Every structure is written in C-alpha cells, then in structure tokens.
Amino acid sequence: MLVCVTLGFLCGRTTIRRSLKWCKTHLEELRKHMNLKYGIASPSTITRMLNGIDEELALYAFMEWIGEIVESRNTHLAIDGKALCGATEKTKGETTPMLLNVVETVRGLILAQLPVDSKTNEITAIPELLKLLDISGSIVTIDAVGTQTAIMEQIHEQGGHFVLTVKKNQPEAYEEIHTFMDKLGAEDLKRKKGEAMDPGMKEFLEKYEEISQMEKNRDRNEYRTCQICKDASNLTKSQKEWPHVQSIGRIKQVRIPKEKDSQGNDVTPSKEEFLEKGSRRIPAPSAGEGAGKDVQCTALISDLILTAEELGSIKRMHWSIENRLHHVLDDTFREDRSPAKKSRNNLALIRKYAYNILRLAMHETGITNIMTEMMDCFCDNADLREQYVFKGIAGLY
C-alpha cells in the first residue's frame, strides 16, 4: 500500500485518491512486481493504515533507506522548519503543525524530518533531530532560531561544524557584528585608497575579506556582497558563551526587479540608483532581514575559518531550501493544501520518498531539472519506475 501511494506521488498524483486511481489503471504492470491479490486498497484503508503506523519507526525506516544512498557525514546539512498550513484548522487551538527537515544540499535530498510538538518549539526540537544524524565533518546551517549555545556545543560534540545566522533575537551580538563589519568595510576602503587607517583595526583587516557578485535572473538583478573576518575575538559572546566561533561575517543582498519601457528597452536601475531612489515598481527599498525584502543584511557566525566566497556559497545553499524543497512540497506536491490530521507526518514522509527518488533520477539521468517534468517522465516511462522503485537505488558513496 505504501508503494502504491508513493508511485502515485512520483507520477504527479498528489492525493491519496488520485494515487490509487493511477495504480488501478496500471494494475497489470504493478502485479509484475507485487502480489496485489485483492487489487488496490481503498482511500479509507490507506488512511487507516497511515494513522496506525508508528511515526518514529516510520522515520527510522526512511532514514535507513536514504542513509544507504547518501551519507550525512562530510557534507553540508541544512536544517529548516516548514509549516503544514492545510492541517491548521484540524488541530486543537488552531495551531499550525510544524516539521523540521534536514536536507543534504549537494543533491537536495531530504535525510530526515521531525515534528515540532505544539507544546515546544524548534529550539528544543533541533537537538533531538541532530541526535538522529551522524554529522561528523559536516557543516550544519540553521536559521537564527538555532543560534543557541547548547546547539553549537552539540554540533561540536558530534564532530560537526556550523554556520549560523544572527538576527535581532540576539540583540547584543547582532549589533556588534553589524557595527564591526561597517567599520571593517570603511577601513578596507581607506586601505584601497591609500588613506590613513585606524591603527586598532589593522590586526582585524589582515584577516578580513570581501567579495561582491552580481547575478542576472529572469525577473531580477541580484547583487550580493559577502564580508568575513577570520577573527572573532572582538565579539563579546565569543569570549563567553560562544567559544567555538572563529569567523564572523555578513551578507548584503539587493534584489532589483527588472523593468522595461514602452518600447521594450531595459530600464532597470543600477544598484546605486535603486538604493537611493528605488524604481518605478518599488518607490523606496525596504531595508531589513525579513523574507521578501528588497534589501537584506544577514549576520553570520561559524566555527570554521572560511573565505568570503565559501561563506557566501554556504549561505546561498541554505537559502535554496526555500525554492528546492519548501516551494516544491507546497506547489508541486500540494503539501500546504493537505488537510490530513492524524496521518499528516507519515503522509509527509511518503512525499519525501517520492521527492528524493525524483531528485535522484534528475541527478543521475539528466533528463530534466524540473520536478514536474520528472513526474511526467515517471508517469510515461515504465522502465524508469522499475529502475527506481522496484530494483533498488545504488548508494552514492
């Protein structure tokens, strides 16, 4: 029954009912690989099954499966929470259920999930999730909610490394890092111009690095400036609560929507013009940390000595969770619309089985890098289904 639902999701049938309907139309093919003596189960039977499966054992089974394909050591692991909005009205107090996901960012594979209990929060759930993983030699990235002394210590004790975000929930460190980076940027500019510099900043400037990048996307121009100082001794918390922190950094990101005039000519303003005057579509750029802002400025800490390019790459891969995972789960798999209550976490695992198989197929076959197109390929190609579902997937070690 689990295979049938997973197959349906692989082929773009993103509800239990539609998945089972697809299986019924392919019953002859499926009987080559499974007994299916009584045919395809009904939606109510599948729902009862999902309700009755122990969630913890189901998670261990999922982790054992994906663990035989890709390991969690010596890689980049991104941890982020995702709300199951469709189940909000089905819970007491109308709270929105949350799942913590762990993603191996190199291939975009999901390694584990953990529900966040409604009586707790992500801060208490993250350590429990880390305990399930072998993070030796891996870089763990978490948003600001995970920037906690206990979490840093746990990552260190488990042999991993961290790159964590510092926001206004850590007001002292937040202000210190931004003030320090402003000073370093100003002093670095003086150095390039041959002007006199602050003697007290000379030692830090020797360990300072800054790079700027510009990327043209389909609908916007994106400018990123990454600063890093490979010396955190000036940070108050690094001397007290954060002894493992070796580097502090900051990433500034400016997103400018592209514009064209009535003749179709590109009239997108430059970065400087946009910051000063905005554009026709956005009168005044809004500076801040929040998602969807035109200007973002993010402070970062790490226990590693990183280059500015490495820091920018790590952070960008963490940001990609939003597009590569959350957006796909909500838009392609319709997770955000699922009203499942008792079965929601086990149903989320089934989506993740399908998601990982699709990602692996995209990585190995090179047919497409678009998830919906890969679903179409699985729907149309019986050989692909046999290879990735019934023959087993070789490890990527």
N, C-alpha and C positions, 0 to 999 in steps of 0.2 A: 504493500500500500504506500509506503514511503517513497519507493522508487517511482511509482506511478505519478504521484503528486510532483516529485522533483522533475520528472520528464516533462510534465505539463508546463512547469515554470521555465524549463530550458527552451521549450518551443513557443514561448510567449503567451501561454495561457496562465495568467497571473492570479487566478482564483481557484479554489478547490474544485468548484463545479465545472469550470471550463477545462481544467486539467484532466478531470476524469472523463469528460466528453471527448477530449482528444484521444485519450487512451482507448476508449471504446471503438473509435474509428480505426485504431491501429492494433486492435486486439490480436489479429493473426501474427503480426510481427512480434509483439510482446511475448506471445506464447512460445516463441523460439528460444527465449531466454528465461522465462519464468513459467511456473506451473499454471497459475490463474485458473484453477479448476472450476471455480464458481464465477468467473468473469471479473469485471471491475467493480470494486466496492462502491457503495453509495456515498454521497457527500456527508450524510449524517454519521455513517460508520467511520469515515475518515476523521471527522471532528471528534467523535468519542475516543478514537484511538489517540489523537494528538492530546486531548485533555488528560488521558490516562498515563502517558509516557512521563517518567521521571525526568524533569528538566535538567537536573545535574548530570544524570547518566547520559542523557542525550548530548549534552555539551561535551562530556568526556569522549563520547564516540566521534563527534565531529572533530575534536582536536586531535584524536588519534589518527583519523583519516587524513586530515590536511597535514599533520605532522610527519606522515610518511612521504609526503610530496615535497614539502618545503620546510626548512627549519627556522626556528625563531632566534638562533644564535648568529652573531656576526653579521647583522643586517640592520635595517632601520625599521623600527616598530613605532607606529603612530597610534595613540590611544585617544579616542574621542567619543563623546556621548551623542546619542540620537533619540529623539522623542518618537513614540508611536502615537501620533496625534489621533488616528482613527479610533483608538481604544479609550480615549479620554472619558467620554460620557459613560463608559461601561464600568468604571472603577468608582469605589466609594470616595466621596468628596470631590469627584470630577477632576482628580489629579491626572496628569499625563504620564503614562508609563515611560520609563527611560531604559535604554540598553547601552552599555559601554561596549565598543567594538575595538578590536586590535587588528591593525592592518599592516602587513608586510609591504612596504611602499614600493619596492623594486618592481614587483609584478602586480601590485594592487590586490593581493589575496588576503582574505579575512582569515585570521588564525583563531579567534575566539570571540565570544560575546559573554556579557554578564549583566543580568537585570539589576537595576538600581532599585532597592527596596524603597517603597514610598515613605517609610519612616526614617530613612537615612538619606545620604546624598553621594555624589560622585567621589568626594574626598575619602569617604570610608570604603567605597566600592573599589577604587583603583588599587589599593594594596592587595585586596583579595584576588583581583584579576591578575596582578603581577605574580602572585604565588603560583598560579597555574602554568606559568611560562618559564622556559629556560632562556634568559635574556643575556647570557654570557657574551660579552664582546659587542652587543647590540647597542645602538643609540635609540633611546626612548624619547619620544616627543609627546608632550601633553600640553593642552592649553592652560591658561592661568589658574584654573581650579586645581590643577595638580602641582602647582608650585608650593609645595609644603615640605618642611624639613624632614618629616617622617618618611615621605615618599622618596625624597632624594637619598636618604640613608638606606632605604630598602633597595633601591636600584643599585646603589653602590655595593651593598652586601651581596646582592645576587650576581655581581660581576658585570653589570651593565653600565652604560653612560647615559647622560641626559642632556637635552636641550629644552629648556622650559621657558614659558612666556611670563613676563612680569607685568601685571596691569595694576589698576588702582586699588585692587583688593590687598595689595602690598604697598601702601602709600609711601612709606619711607624709602624702600628700595626703588620704587618706580620713579620718584622724584630725583633720587641720587643718580640713577643711570642716565636719565634724560639730561640732567644738568651737566653731568660729566661728559656725555657724548657731544653736547653742544660746545663745550669748552675745547674738547679734542678736535672737533671739526674746524673750529675757528683758529686754533693754534696750527693745525695742519695747513690751513690756507695761508697763514702768515709764513710758514716754513717754505711753501712753494713759491711765494712772492719774494722771499729773501728778507722778510721783515723781522724785527726783534720779537722773540717769543718769551713766554712766561717760563722762567727757569724751573719752577716747580712742576711743570708739565713735561719737561724734557724726557724724563725717565719713562713716562707713560707713552709719549709719542713714538719712542723707539719700538714699542710693542703694539702700535696702532696701525690699522689698515682700513682702507675704504675703497669700495668699488661702486660704480654706477652702471646700470644696464637699462636699455630701452627695448621694448618688445611691441611689435605691431600685431594685434589680434584682429579678428574680423570686424569687431564692432567698437574697438577702443585702442588707444595707445597707452601702454603701461610703462611707467618709469619706476625703477627700484634703486635705492641707494642703501648699501649694506655697510655698516661700520662695526668694527670689533676691536677690542683691546684685550690682549692676551695677558692681562694683569688685573686681577680683581681685588687687589689689596686695599683700594680706596673705598670699597663697598662695605658699609658698616656690618651688614648681615654676614658677609663672607668671613669676617673675623670672629663672629659669634655663632650664629645659627646655621650658616651655610658654609662650612669649612671646605667642602669639596669643590666649590665653584672656582674655576680657573680663568674663565673668559666671560666678559660681558659685552653685549652687542646691542645694536639697534637696526631695525629695517624700516625705512620710509618708503611708502608705496603711493604713487599718484596715478589714478586711472582717469583718463580723459576720453569721454565718448566721442567717436568720430562724427564729423559734421560735413555736409555738402551744401553748396549754394544751389540756386535755382537752375544753374547750368550744369550741375553735377560735379563742379570742381571741389576738391578737398579744401575745406576752410577750418580744419581742426586746429585750435590754438596750440602754441608751444607750451611746454611745462611752465615756463616763467609767466607767460600771459595768463594761463589758466589759474595759477596760484594767486595772481594779482587781481584779475578781473572776472575769472570764471569764463563761461562760454554762453552761447545763445540758449543752449539746453539747460545749463546749470549756472544760474546767475552768480552764486557765491559758493565756492568749495567749502565743504564742511570738514574740519579737522577733527580727528578722533580715532578711537580704537575700534568702534563697532563695525560689524559686518555690513557691507553695502555702502560704507562711506567712500567718498571720492578720494579722501586723503587718509591714510592710515600710518601710524607710527608705533611700532611694536618693540618693546624692550625684551632682551633675551639673556639668559644665563646658561652656562654649560660647565661641566667638569672636565671638558676637553680643551686642548689648545688648538683652535680652529683658525683657518684663514677666512677672510670675508666672503670669498666665493663659496667655501664649504658651508658656512653658516647660512648664507642665502639659499643654497641648494637644499639643505636640510629643512629649513622652514617652508620653502616652497612646496616640497614634497608633502609636508604635513598639511598645508593648506589644500592640497589636491584631494584630500579625503572628501571635501565637500562636493567636488564635481565627480570624482571617480567612484565614490561609494554612496554618500547620502542622497545625492541627486538621482543616481541610478536606481537606488532602492525605492525612492519615492515616485519618481517619474516613470521608470520602466517597469518596476515590479509592483507598483501601486501600494507599497507598504503603508504609506501615510493615510490611505483610504480604508485599510483593512479594519473592520470592526471587531475582529476576534478578541475574546476576553481571556478565558482560561487557557486557550491554545496559542496565544499570541507569541510566546517565546519559542515554543517548538516550531511554530509556523515560520518565525523569523529565521530559525536555523535551516529550514528547508530552502528558503530563499537564498541563504548563504551557500548552501551546497550548490545550487544552480548558478549563483553568481560566480563562485570560484571555478566551476567547470567551464563556464563561458570565458572567463578571463584566461584560464589555461589554454583553451582552444584558440583564442585570439593570439596569445603569445606564441604558441607552437606552430599554428598553421599559417598565420599571416594573412588569412583571408580578408579580414576587416578589423578595424579597431573601434567599431561602433557596436555597442551592446545589442541594440535592436536588430541590426543586420546579422549578428552572430546567432541570435534567436531564430531568425528566418532560416539560416543555414541548418541549424539543428532540426527545425521543423521539416525541411525539404530533403535532408540527407540522412538516410538510414544508416549508412556506413559511419557517419560521424557519431550518431547516437550509440552504435555498437562499440565504437572505439573508446568513447569517453565515459559511458555508463556501465557497460556490461563486461568489457575486457579489463578494466582497471587502468589507472593512470600511473605511469612510471615516475619515480622520485626525481626531483630536480637537484639533488645533492651533487 
